Amino acid sequence: MGRPAKEIDQSTYSGRFAVRLRTLREKAGLTIDDVAERITQTGYQCTSRTVYRWEDGSRFPSVDMLPEIAKALGESIRNLFPAS
């Protein structure tokens, strides 16, 4: 069993992005490890800890990483972003 979900400040856009990322990953039936592995297979270095930090709102992925995250989740880049 993983760590309990951290309370995320959704008053910020980065917080809403973190929640959106977690929601899309869970919808796809993927674990954090699965997402990290899929991104790593595209040639980018990505660890489970990195994905966890994106989802807990403590880090934001680079712009270059966004297409790889979208592919890993089976989503469009546009769908990664929450409504304002």
PyMOL Python script that loads the backbone (N, CA, C, O; Angstrom):
from pymol import cmd

cmd.read_pdbstr("""\
ATOM      1  N   MET A   1       0.837  -1.168   0.000  1.00  0.00           N
ATOM      2  CA  MET A   1       0.000   0.000   0.000  1.00  0.00           C
ATOM      3  C   MET A   1       0.889   1.241   0.000  1.00  0.00           C
ATOM      4  O   MET A   1       1.902   1.276   0.699  1.00  0.00           O
ATOM      5  N   GLY A   2       0.521   2.254  -0.775  1.00  0.00           N
ATOM      6  CA  GLY A   2       1.318   3.463  -0.898  1.00  0.00           C
ATOM      7  C   GLY A   2       1.085   4.426   0.244  1.00  0.00           C
ATOM      8  O   GLY A   2       0.374   4.140   1.208  1.00  0.00           O
ATOM      9  N   ARG A   3       1.703   5.563   0.099  1.00  0.00           N
ATOM     10  CA  ARG A   3       1.543   6.615   1.102  1.00  0.00           C
ATOM     11  C   ARG A   3       0.145   7.208   1.019  1.00  0.00           C
ATOM     12  O   ARG A   3      -0.474   7.190  -0.045  1.00  0.00           O
ATOM     13  N   PRO A   4      -0.357   7.733   2.129  1.00  0.00           N
ATOM     14  CA  PRO A   4      -1.663   8.391   2.068  1.00  0.00           C
ATOM     15  C   PRO A   4      -1.570   9.652   1.216  1.00  0.00           C
ATOM     16  O   PRO A   4      -0.529  10.309   1.175  1.00  0.00           O
ATOM     17  N   ALA A   5      -2.649   9.979   0.547  1.00  0.00           N
ATOM     18  CA  ALA A   5      -2.666  11.154  -0.317  1.00  0.00           C
ATOM     19  C   ALA A   5      -2.476  12.420   0.518  1.00  0.00           C
ATOM     20  O   ALA A   5      -3.125  12.606   1.547  1.00  0.00           O
ATOM     21  N   LYS A   6      -1.586  13.274   0.058  1.00  0.00           N
ATOM     22  CA  LYS A   6      -1.309  14.538   0.732  1.00  0.00           C
ATOM     23  C   LYS A   6      -2.417  15.527   0.391  1.00  0.00           C
ATOM     24  O   LYS A   6      -2.917  15.539  -0.734  1.00  0.00           O
ATOM     25  N   GLU A   7      -2.796  16.347   1.350  1.00  0.00           N
ATOM     26  CA  GLU A   7      -3.775  17.412   1.107  1.00  0.00           C
ATOM     27  C   GLU A   7      -3.138  18.437   0.176  1.00  0.00           C
ATOM     28  O   GLU A   7      -2.071  18.975   0.472  1.00  0.00           O
ATOM     29  N   ILE A   8      -3.785  18.703  -0.932  1.00  0.00           N
ATOM     30  CA  ILE A   8      -3.219  19.599  -1.945  1.00  0.00           C
ATOM     31  C   ILE A   8      -3.996  20.907  -1.969  1.00  0.00           C
ATOM     32  O   ILE A   8      -5.227  20.913  -1.945  1.00  0.00           O
ATOM     33  N   ASP A   9      -3.274  21.999  -2.016  1.00  0.00           N
ATOM     34  CA  ASP A   9      -3.870  23.333  -2.075  1.00  0.00           C
ATOM     35  C   ASP A   9      -4.409  23.571  -3.488  1.00  0.00           C
ATOM     36  O   ASP A   9      -3.651  23.881  -4.407  1.00  0.00           O
ATOM     37  N   GLN A  10      -5.707  23.424  -3.646  1.00  0.00           N
ATOM     38  CA  GLN A  10      -6.309  23.580  -4.968  1.00  0.00           C
ATOM     39  C   GLN A  10      -6.655  25.023  -5.302  1.00  0.00           C
ATOM     40  O   GLN A  10      -7.295  25.289  -6.320  1.00  0.00           O
ATOM     41  N   SER A  11      -6.236  25.960  -4.450  1.00  0.00           N
ATOM     42  CA  SER A  11      -6.442  27.366  -4.786  1.00  0.00           C
ATOM     43  C   SER A  11      -5.391  27.837  -5.792  1.00  0.00           C
ATOM     44  O   SER A  11      -5.520  28.916  -6.372  1.00  0.00           O
ATOM     45  N   THR A  12      -4.345  27.018  -5.998  1.00  0.00           N
ATOM     46  CA  THR A  12      -3.312  27.351  -6.975  1.00  0.00           C
ATOM     47  C   THR A  12      -3.497  26.484  -8.223  1.00  0.00           C
ATOM     48  O   THR A  12      -4.028  25.376  -8.153  1.00  0.00           O
ATOM     49  N   TYR A  13      -3.053  27.010  -9.353  1.00  0.00           N
ATOM     50  CA  TYR A  13      -3.163  26.233 -10.589  1.00  0.00           C
ATOM     51  C   TYR A  13      -2.295  24.985 -10.514  1.00  0.00           C
ATOM     52  O   TYR A  13      -2.690  23.921 -10.992  1.00  0.00           O
ATOM     53  N   SER A  14      -1.108  25.111  -9.913  1.00  0.00           N
ATOM     54  CA  SER A  14      -0.236  23.932  -9.799  1.00  0.00           C
ATOM     55  C   SER A  14      -0.876  22.868  -8.915  1.00  0.00           C
ATOM     56  O   SER A  14      -0.692  21.675  -9.160  1.00  0.00           O
ATOM     57  N   GLY A  15      -1.614  23.269  -7.907  1.00  0.00           N
ATOM     58  CA  GLY A  15      -2.331  22.307  -7.072  1.00  0.00           C
ATOM     59  C   GLY A  15      -3.430  21.607  -7.851  1.00  0.00           C
ATOM     60  O   GLY A  15      -3.612  20.396  -7.722  1.00  0.00           O
ATOM     61  N   ARG A  16      -4.158  22.359  -8.652  1.00  0.00           N
ATOM     62  CA  ARG A  16      -5.213  21.748  -9.479  1.00  0.00           C
ATOM     63  C   ARG A  16      -4.611  20.820 -10.530  1.00  0.00           C
ATOM     64  O   ARG A  16      -5.197  19.788 -10.857  1.00  0.00           O
ATOM     65  N   PHE A  17      -3.431  21.187 -11.063  1.00  0.00           N
ATOM     66  CA  PHE A  17      -2.741  20.311 -12.011  1.00  0.00           C
ATOM     67  C   PHE A  17      -2.372  19.000 -11.329  1.00  0.00           C
ATOM     68  O   PHE A  17      -2.548  17.931 -11.913  1.00  0.00           O
ATOM     69  N   ALA A  18      -1.864  19.068 -10.106  1.00  0.00           N
ATOM     70  CA  ALA A  18      -1.473  17.866  -9.361  1.00  0.00           C
ATOM     71  C   ALA A  18      -2.666  16.931  -9.174  1.00  0.00           C
ATOM     72  O   ALA A  18      -2.551  15.722  -9.371  1.00  0.00           O
ATOM     73  N   VAL A  19      -3.803  17.495  -8.795  1.00  0.00           N
ATOM     74  CA  VAL A  19      -5.011  16.687  -8.604  1.00  0.00           C
ATOM     75  C   VAL A  19      -5.451  16.088  -9.933  1.00  0.00           C
ATOM     76  O   VAL A  19      -5.844  14.923  -9.987  1.00  0.00           O
ATOM     77  N   ARG A  20      -5.390  16.863 -10.991  1.00  0.00           N
ATOM     78  CA  ARG A  20      -5.782  16.388 -12.325  1.00  0.00           C
ATOM     79  C   ARG A  20      -4.892  15.226 -12.767  1.00  0.00           C
ATOM     80  O   ARG A  20      -5.381  14.228 -13.297  1.00  0.00           O
ATOM     81  N   LEU A  21      -3.594  15.363 -12.547  1.00  0.00           N
ATOM     82  CA  LEU A  21      -2.653  14.314 -12.925  1.00  0.00           C
ATOM     83  C   LEU A  21      -2.968  13.014 -12.187  1.00  0.00           C
ATOM     84  O   LEU A  21      -3.002  11.946 -12.798  1.00  0.00           O
ATOM     85  N   ARG A  22      -3.196  13.101 -10.887  1.00  0.00           N
ATOM     86  CA  ARG A  22      -3.524  11.912 -10.100  1.00  0.00           C
ATOM     87  C   ARG A  22      -4.841  11.287 -10.578  1.00  0.00           C
ATOM     88  O   ARG A  22      -4.948  10.067 -10.698  1.00  0.00           O
ATOM     89  N   THR A  23      -5.828  12.126 -10.846  1.00  0.00           N
ATOM     90  CA  THR A  23      -7.127  11.633 -11.310  1.00  0.00           C
ATOM     91  C   THR A  23      -6.986  10.884 -12.632  1.00  0.00           C
ATOM     92  O   THR A  23      -7.550   9.802 -12.795  1.00  0.00           O
ATOM     93  N   LEU A  24      -6.236  11.454 -13.575  1.00  0.00           N
ATOM     94  CA  LEU A  24      -6.047  10.802 -14.876  1.00  0.00           C
ATOM     95  C   LEU A  24      -5.281   9.486 -14.739  1.00  0.00           C
ATOM     96  O   LEU A  24      -5.594   8.507 -15.416  1.00  0.00           O
ATOM     97  N   ARG A  25      -4.280   9.467 -13.865  1.00  0.00           N
ATOM     98  CA  ARG A  25      -3.507   8.234 -13.656  1.00  0.00           C
ATOM     99  C   ARG A  25      -4.398   7.139 -13.082  1.00  0.00           C
ATOM    100  O   ARG A  25      -4.369   5.999 -13.546  1.00  0.00           O
ATOM    101  N   GLU A  26      -5.187   7.487 -12.075  1.00  0.00           N
ATOM    102  CA  GLU A  26      -6.077   6.498 -11.465  1.00  0.00           C
ATOM    103  C   GLU A  26      -7.136   6.028 -12.460  1.00  0.00           C
ATOM    104  O   GLU A  26      -7.478   4.847 -12.494  1.00  0.00           O
ATOM    105  N   LYS A  27      -7.653   6.956 -13.269  1.00  0.00           N
ATOM    106  CA  LYS A  27      -8.643   6.601 -14.298  1.00  0.00           C
ATOM    107  C   LYS A  27      -8.059   5.604 -15.294  1.00  0.00           C
ATOM    108  O   LYS A  27      -8.761   4.714 -15.775  1.00  0.00           O
ATOM    109  N   ALA A  28      -6.773   5.757 -15.599  1.00  0.00           N
ATOM    110  CA  ALA A  28      -6.097   4.855 -16.542  1.00  0.00           C
ATOM    111  C   ALA A  28      -5.731   3.518 -15.894  1.00  0.00           C
ATOM    112  O   ALA A  28      -5.269   2.601 -16.573  1.00  0.00           O
ATOM    113  N   GLY A  29      -5.937   3.411 -14.584  1.00  0.00           N
ATOM    114  CA  GLY A  29      -5.611   2.168 -13.888  1.00  0.00           C
ATOM    115  C   GLY A  29      -4.116   1.950 -13.726  1.00  0.00           C
ATOM    116  O   GLY A  29      -3.653   0.811 -13.657  1.00  0.00           O
ATOM    117  N   LEU A  30      -3.363   3.039 -13.666  1.00  0.00           N
ATOM    118  CA  LEU A  30      -1.905   2.960 -13.573  1.00  0.00           C
ATOM    119  C   LEU A  30      -1.420   3.320 -12.172  1.00  0.00           C
ATOM    120  O   LEU A  30      -2.053   4.098 -11.458  1.00  0.00           O
ATOM    121  N   THR A  31      -0.300   2.746 -11.801  1.00  0.00           N
ATOM    122  CA  THR A  31       0.359   3.134 -10.561  1.00  0.00           C
ATOM    123  C   THR A  31       1.370   4.231 -10.873  1.00  0.00           C
ATOM    124  O   THR A  31       1.679   4.496 -12.035  1.00  0.00           O
ATOM    125  N   ILE A  32       1.875   4.857  -9.831  1.00  0.00           N
ATOM    126  CA  ILE A  32       2.938   5.847 -10.011  1.00  0.00           C
ATOM    127  C   ILE A  32       4.143   5.188 -10.675  1.00  0.00           C
ATOM    128  O   ILE A  32       4.774   5.778 -11.552  1.00  0.00           O
ATOM    129  N   ASP A  33       4.459   3.961 -10.255  1.00  0.00           N
ATOM    130  CA  ASP A  33       5.578   3.228 -10.867  1.00  0.00           C
ATOM    131  C   ASP A  33       5.348   2.995 -12.356  1.00  0.00           C
ATOM    132  O   ASP A  33       6.279   3.110 -13.153  1.00  0.00           O
ATOM    133  N   ASP A  34       4.106   2.666 -12.738  1.00  0.00           N
ATOM    134  CA  ASP A  34       3.778   2.449 -14.150  1.00  0.00           C
ATOM    135  C   ASP A  34       4.060   3.705 -14.976  1.00  0.00           C
ATOM    136  O   ASP A  34       4.661   3.633 -16.048  1.00  0.00           O
ATOM    137  N   VAL A  35       3.623   4.845 -14.467  1.00  0.00           N
ATOM    138  CA  VAL A  35       3.811   6.105 -15.194  1.00  0.00           C
ATOM    139  C   VAL A  35       5.302   6.412 -15.342  1.00  0.00           C
ATOM    140  O   VAL A  35       5.759   6.775 -16.426  1.00  0.00           O
ATOM    141  N   ALA A  36       6.051   6.267 -14.264  1.00  0.00           N
ATOM    142  CA  ALA A  36       7.500   6.521 -14.321  1.00  0.00           C
ATOM    143  C   ALA A  36       8.171   5.598 -15.334  1.00  0.00           C
ATOM    144  O   ALA A  36       9.026   6.038 -16.102  1.00  0.00           O
ATOM    145  N   GLU A  37       7.793   4.337 -15.338  1.00  0.00           N
ATOM    146  CA  GLU A  37       8.382   3.364 -16.273  1.00  0.00           C
ATOM    147  C   GLU A  37       8.040   3.717 -17.722  1.00  0.00           C
ATOM    148  O   GLU A  37       8.906   3.661 -18.595  1.00  0.00           O
ATOM    149  N   ARG A  38       6.792   4.077 -17.976  1.00  0.00           N
ATOM    150  CA  ARG A  38       6.393   4.441 -19.342  1.00  0.00           C
ATOM    151  C   ARG A  38       7.158   5.663 -19.839  1.00  0.00           C
ATOM    152  O   ARG A  38       7.573   5.711 -20.997  1.00  0.00           O
ATOM    153  N   ILE A  39       7.343   6.642 -18.968  1.00  0.00           N
ATOM    154  CA  ILE A  39       8.093   7.835 -19.362  1.00  0.00           C
ATOM    155  C   ILE A  39       9.556   7.479 -19.603  1.00  0.00           C
ATOM    156  O   ILE A  39      10.156   7.951 -20.569  1.00  0.00           O
ATOM    157  N   THR A  40      10.131   6.658 -18.742  1.00  0.00           N
ATOM    158  CA  THR A  40      11.524   6.232 -18.894  1.00  0.00           C
ATOM    159  C   THR A  40      11.729   5.500 -20.217  1.00  0.00           C
ATOM    160  O   THR A  40      12.776   5.645 -20.848  1.00  0.00           O
ATOM    161  N   GLN A  41      10.747   4.720 -20.639  1.00  0.00           N
ATOM    162  CA  GLN A  41      10.852   3.975 -21.897  1.00  0.00           C
ATOM    163  C   GLN A  41      10.899   4.893 -23.111  1.00  0.00           C
ATOM    164  O   GLN A  41      11.330   4.467 -24.183  1.00  0.00           O
ATOM    165  N   THR A  42      10.466   6.140 -22.969  1.00  0.00           N
ATOM    166  CA  THR A  42      10.525   7.083 -24.094  1.00  0.00           C
ATOM    167  C   THR A  42      11.887   7.761 -24.196  1.00  0.00           C
ATOM    168  O   THR A  42      12.140   8.518 -25.133  1.00  0.00           O
ATOM    169  N   GLY A  43      12.772   7.486 -23.222  1.00  0.00           N
ATOM    170  CA  GLY A  43      14.103   8.071 -23.262  1.00  0.00           C
ATOM    171  C   GLY A  43      14.339   9.178 -22.252  1.00  0.00           C
ATOM    172  O   GLY A  43      15.459   9.674 -22.127  1.00  0.00           O
ATOM    173  N   TYR A  44      13.308   9.569 -21.537  1.00  0.00           N
ATOM    174  CA  TYR A  44      13.461  10.572 -20.485  1.00  0.00           C
ATOM    175  C   TYR A  44      13.684   9.862 -19.163  1.00  0.00           C
ATOM    176  O   TYR A  44      13.078   8.822 -18.903  1.00  0.00           O
ATOM    177  N   GLN A  45      14.547  10.414 -18.330  1.00  0.00           N
ATOM    178  CA  GLN A  45      14.761   9.836 -17.008  1.00  0.00           C
ATOM    179  C   GLN A  45      13.629  10.297 -16.098  1.00  0.00           C
ATOM    180  O   GLN A  45      13.395  11.496 -15.945  1.00  0.00           O
ATOM    181  N   CYS A  46      12.936   9.351 -15.501  1.00  0.00           N
ATOM    182  CA  CYS A  46      11.822   9.676 -14.619  1.00  0.00           C
ATOM    183  C   CYS A  46      11.717   8.598 -13.550  1.00  0.00           C
ATOM    184  O   CYS A  46      11.700   7.406 -13.859  1.00  0.00           O
ATOM    185  N   THR A  47      11.649   9.017 -12.307  1.00  0.00           N
ATOM    186  CA  THR A  47      11.516   8.066 -11.206  1.00  0.00           C
ATOM    187  C   THR A  47      10.117   8.141 -10.614  1.00  0.00           C
ATOM    188  O   THR A  47       9.373   9.093 -10.850  1.00  0.00           O
ATOM    189  N   SER A  48       9.780   7.134  -9.852  1.00  0.00           N
ATOM    190  CA  SER A  48       8.492   7.132  -9.149  1.00  0.00           C
ATOM    191  C   SER A  48       8.405   8.327  -8.203  1.00  0.00           C
ATOM    192  O   SER A  48       7.343   8.931  -8.049  1.00  0.00           O
ATOM    193  N   ARG A  49       9.510   8.656  -7.581  1.00  0.00           N
ATOM    194  CA  ARG A  49       9.534   9.801  -6.659  1.00  0.00           C
ATOM    195  C   ARG A  49       9.189  11.100  -7.389  1.00  0.00           C
ATOM    196  O   ARG A  49       8.495  11.959  -6.845  1.00  0.00           O
ATOM    197  N   THR A  50       9.674  11.238  -8.619  1.00  0.00           N
ATOM    198  CA  THR A  50       9.361  12.428  -9.415  1.00  0.00           C
ATOM    199  C   THR A  50       7.865  12.511  -9.679  1.00  0.00           C
ATOM    200  O   THR A  50       7.257  13.565  -9.493  1.00  0.00           O
ATOM    201  N   VAL A  51       7.269  11.402 -10.112  1.00  0.00           N
ATOM    202  CA  VAL A  51       5.828  11.386 -10.395  1.00  0.00           C
ATOM    203  C   VAL A  51       5.052  11.685  -9.115  1.00  0.00           C
ATOM    204  O   VAL A  51       4.079  12.440  -9.139  1.00  0.00           O
ATOM    205  N   TYR A  52       5.476  11.099  -8.005  1.00  0.00           N
ATOM    206  CA  TYR A  52       4.820  11.354  -6.722  1.00  0.00           C
ATOM    207  C   TYR A  52       4.852  12.849  -6.396  1.00  0.00           C
ATOM    208  O   TYR A  52       3.854  13.408  -5.941  1.00  0.00           O
ATOM    209  N   ARG A  53       5.979  13.484  -6.623  1.00  0.00           N
ATOM    210  CA  ARG A  53       6.103  14.923  -6.336  1.00  0.00           C
ATOM    211  C   ARG A  53       5.213  15.762  -7.251  1.00  0.00           C
ATOM    212  O   ARG A  53       4.673  16.783  -6.827  1.00  0.00           O
ATOM    213  N   TRP A  54       5.058  15.335  -8.503  1.00  0.00           N
ATOM    214  CA  TRP A  54       4.121  16.047  -9.385  1.00  0.00           C
ATOM    215  C   TRP A  54       2.716  15.943  -8.819  1.00  0.00           C
ATOM    216  O   TRP A  54       1.962  16.917  -8.812  1.00  0.00           O
ATOM    217  N   GLU A  55       2.371  14.753  -8.345  1.00  0.00           N
ATOM    218  CA  GLU A  55       1.014  14.520  -7.848  1.00  0.00           C
ATOM    219  C   GLU A  55       0.756  15.131  -6.476  1.00  0.00           C
ATOM    220  O   GLU A  55      -0.398  15.393  -6.136  1.00  0.00           O
ATOM    221  N   ASP A  56       1.785  15.361  -5.689  1.00  0.00           N
ATOM    222  CA  ASP A  56       1.533  15.980  -4.377  1.00  0.00           C
ATOM    223  C   ASP A  56       1.688  17.501  -4.441  1.00  0.00           C
ATOM    224  O   ASP A  56       1.530  18.194  -3.436  1.00  0.00           O
ATOM    225  N   GLY A  57       1.998  18.006  -5.633  1.00  0.00           N
ATOM    226  CA  GLY A  57       2.065  19.445  -5.840  1.00  0.00           C
ATOM    227  C   GLY A  57       3.369  20.095  -5.423  1.00  0.00           C
ATOM    228  O   GLY A  57       3.495  21.318  -5.493  1.00  0.00           O
ATOM    229  N   SER A  58       4.345  19.303  -4.989  1.00  0.00           N
ATOM    230  CA  SER A  58       5.614  19.897  -4.557  1.00  0.00           C
ATOM    231  C   SER A  58       6.557  20.182  -5.725  1.00  0.00           C
ATOM    232  O   SER A  58       7.527  20.923  -5.568  1.00  0.00           O
ATOM    233  N   ARG A  59       6.284  19.605  -6.884  1.00  0.00           N
ATOM    234  CA  ARG A  59       7.067  19.850  -8.098  1.00  0.00           C
ATOM    235  C   ARG A  59       6.105  19.956  -9.279  1.00  0.00           C
ATOM    236  O   ARG A  59       4.991  19.435  -9.248  1.00  0.00           O
ATOM    237  N   PHE A  60       6.572  20.646 -10.320  1.00  0.00           N
ATOM    238  CA  PHE A  60       5.799  20.754 -11.556  1.00  0.00           C
ATOM    239  C   PHE A  60       6.693  20.242 -12.677  1.00  0.00           C
ATOM    240  O   PHE A  60       7.867  20.609 -12.740  1.00  0.00           O
ATOM    241  N   PRO A  61       6.159  19.397 -13.569  1.00  0.00           N
ATOM    242  CA  PRO A  61       6.998  18.866 -14.649  1.00  0.00           C
ATOM    243  C   PRO A  61       7.429  19.957 -15.622  1.00  0.00           C
ATOM    244  O   PRO A  61       6.760  20.979 -15.778  1.00  0.00           O
ATOM    245  N   SER A  62       8.562  19.712 -16.271  1.00  0.00           N
ATOM    246  CA  SER A  62       9.032  20.657 -17.284  1.00  0.00           C
ATOM    247  C   SER A  62       8.099  20.604 -18.496  1.00  0.00           C
ATOM    248  O   SER A  62       7.387  19.623 -18.712  1.00  0.00           O
ATOM    249  N   VAL A  63       8.123  21.656 -19.258  1.00  0.00           N
ATOM    250  CA  VAL A  63       7.309  21.716 -20.475  1.00  0.00           C
ATOM    251  C   VAL A  63       7.671  20.567 -21.409  1.00  0.00           C
ATOM    252  O   VAL A  63       6.788  19.996 -22.050  1.00  0.00           O
ATOM    253  N   ASP A  64       8.944  20.220 -21.497  1.00  0.00           N
ATOM    254  CA  ASP A  64       9.380  19.126 -22.365  1.00  0.00           C
ATOM    255  C   ASP A  64       8.828  17.776 -21.920  1.00  0.00           C
ATOM    256  O   ASP A  64       8.690  16.863 -22.734  1.00  0.00           O
ATOM    257  N   MET A  65       8.516  17.645 -20.647  1.00  0.00           N
ATOM    258  CA  MET A  65       8.024  16.379 -20.115  1.00  0.00           C
ATOM    259  C   MET A  65       6.515  16.194 -20.345  1.00  0.00           C
ATOM    260  O   MET A  65       6.021  15.067 -20.305  1.00  0.00           O
ATOM    261  N   LEU A  66       5.795  17.269 -20.580  1.00  0.00           N
ATOM    262  CA  LEU A  66       4.335  17.177 -20.697  1.00  0.00           C
ATOM    263  C   LEU A  66       3.857  16.208 -21.786  1.00  0.00           C
ATOM    264  O   LEU A  66       2.938  15.431 -21.527  1.00  0.00           O
ATOM    265  N   PRO A  67       4.445  16.221 -23.000  1.00  0.00           N
ATOM    266  CA  PRO A  67       3.992  15.247 -24.002  1.00  0.00           C
ATOM    267  C   PRO A  67       4.222  13.801 -23.558  1.00  0.00           C
ATOM    268  O   PRO A  67       3.427  12.916 -23.873  1.00  0.00           O
ATOM    269  N   GLU A  68       5.310  13.569 -22.828  1.00  0.00           N
ATOM    270  CA  GLU A  68       5.608  12.208 -22.369  1.00  0.00           C
ATOM    271  C   GLU A  68       4.628  11.769 -21.285  1.00  0.00           C
ATOM    272  O   GLU A  68       4.224  10.608 -21.237  1.00  0.00           O
ATOM    273  N   ILE A  69       4.255  12.694 -20.429  1.00  0.00           N
ATOM    274  CA  ILE A  69       3.253  12.386 -19.398  1.00  0.00           C
ATOM    275  C   ILE A  69       1.926  12.056 -20.066  1.00  0.00           C
ATOM    276  O   ILE A  69       1.264  11.083 -19.703  1.00  0.00           O
ATOM    277  N   ALA A  70       1.542  12.868 -21.042  1.00  0.00           N
ATOM    278  CA  ALA A  70       0.282  12.627 -21.751  1.00  0.00           C
ATOM    279  C   ALA A  70       0.281  11.253 -22.411  1.00  0.00           C
ATOM    280  O   ALA A  70      -0.703  10.519 -22.313  1.00  0.00           O
ATOM    281  N   LYS A  71       1.376  10.898 -23.085  1.00  0.00           N
ATOM    282  CA  LYS A  71       1.469   9.575 -23.725  1.00  0.00           C
ATOM    283  C   LYS A  71       1.373   8.462 -22.696  1.00  0.00           C
ATOM    284  O   LYS A  71       0.675   7.471 -22.911  1.00  0.00           O
ATOM    285  N   ALA A  72       2.072   8.625 -21.578  1.00  0.00           N
ATOM    286  CA  ALA A  72       2.066   7.594 -20.531  1.00  0.00           C
ATOM    287  C   ALA A  72       0.660   7.352 -19.996  1.00  0.00           C
ATOM    288  O   ALA A  72       0.313   6.232 -19.620  1.00  0.00           O
ATOM    289  N   LEU A  73      -0.148   8.414 -19.964  1.00  0.00           N
ATOM    290  CA  LEU A  73      -1.513   8.305 -19.447  1.00  0.00           C
ATOM    291  C   LEU A  73      -2.543   8.005 -20.532  1.00  0.00           C
ATOM    292  O   LEU A  73      -3.710   7.753 -20.231  1.00  0.00           O
ATOM    293  N   GLY A  74      -2.113   8.031 -21.796  1.00  0.00           N
ATOM    294  CA  GLY A  74      -3.054   7.813 -22.894  1.00  0.00           C
ATOM    295  C   GLY A  74      -4.000   8.986 -23.084  1.00  0.00           C
ATOM    296  O   GLY A  74      -5.159   8.808 -23.460  1.00  0.00           O
ATOM    297  N   GLU A  75      -3.501  10.180 -22.823  1.00  0.00           N
ATOM    298  CA  GLU A  75      -4.314  11.396 -22.897  1.00  0.00           C
ATOM    299  C   GLU A  75      -3.673  12.395 -23.852  1.00  0.00           C
ATOM    300  O   GLU A  75      -2.512  12.247 -24.235  1.00  0.00           O
ATOM    301  N   SER A  76      -4.437  13.410 -24.231  1.00  0.00           N
ATOM    302  CA  SER A  76      -3.872  14.517 -24.997  1.00  0.00           C
ATOM    303  C   SER A  76      -3.195  15.474 -24.015  1.00  0.00           C
ATOM    304  O   SER A  76      -3.526  15.496 -22.830  1.00  0.00           O
ATOM    305  N   ILE A  77      -2.259  16.254 -24.513  1.00  0.00           N
ATOM    306  CA  ILE A  77      -1.613  17.245 -23.647  1.00  0.00           C
ATOM    307  C   ILE A  77      -2.668  18.200 -23.105  1.00  0.00           C
ATOM    308  O   ILE A  77      -2.652  18.551 -21.926  1.00  0.00           O
ATOM    309  N   ARG A  78      -3.565  18.608 -23.955  1.00  0.00           N
ATOM    310  CA  ARG A  78      -4.621  19.541 -23.546  1.00  0.00           C
ATOM    311  C   ARG A  78      -5.413  18.999 -22.360  1.00  0.00           C
ATOM    312  O   ARG A  78      -5.794  19.753 -21.465  1.00  0.00           O
ATOM    313  N   ASN A  79      -5.656  17.696 -22.356  1.00  0.00           N
ATOM    314  CA  ASN A  79      -6.460  17.100 -21.290  1.00  0.00           C
ATOM    315  C   ASN A  79      -5.714  17.009 -19.959  1.00  0.00           C
ATOM    316  O   ASN A  79      -6.334  16.762 -18.925  1.00  0.00           O
ATOM    317  N   LEU A  80      -4.399  17.203 -19.970  1.00  0.00           N
ATOM    318  CA  LEU A  80      -3.642  17.197 -18.713  1.00  0.00           C
ATOM    319  C   LEU A  80      -4.001  18.389 -17.834  1.00  0.00           C
ATOM    320  O   LEU A  80      -3.923  18.319 -16.608  1.00  0.00           O
ATOM    321  N   PHE A  81      -4.393  19.480 -18.477  1.00  0.00           N
ATOM    322  CA  PHE A  81      -4.587  20.719 -17.735  1.00  0.00           C
ATOM    323  C   PHE A  81      -6.014  20.874 -17.241  1.00  0.00           C
ATOM    324  O   PHE A  81      -6.967  20.664 -17.991  1.00  0.00           O
ATOM    325  N   PRO A  82      -6.155  21.244 -15.974  1.00  0.00           N
ATOM    326  CA  PRO A  82      -7.489  21.459 -15.419  1.00  0.00           C
ATOM    327  C   PRO A  82      -8.086  22.754 -15.962  1.00  0.00           C
ATOM    328  O   PRO A  82      -7.366  23.642 -16.418  1.00  0.00           O
ATOM    329  N   ALA A  83      -9.402  22.845 -15.905  1.00  0.00           N
ATOM    330  CA  ALA A  83     -10.055  24.097 -16.287  1.00  0.00           C
ATOM    331  C   ALA A  83      -9.627  25.176 -15.297  1.00  0.00           C
ATOM    332  O   ALA A  83      -9.387  24.889 -14.124  1.00  0.00           O
ATOM    333  N   SER A  84      -9.534  26.390 -15.759  1.00  0.00           N
ATOM    334  CA  SER A  84      -9.054  27.488 -14.893  1.00  0.00           C
ATOM    335  C   SER A  84      -9.930  27.716 -13.709  1.00  0.00           C
ATOM    336  O   SER A  84      -9.655  28.600 -12.898  1.00  0.00           O
TER     337      SER A  84
END
""", "prot")
cmd.dss("prot")
cmd.show_as("cartoon", "prot")
cmd.util.cbc("prot")
cmd.orient("prot")
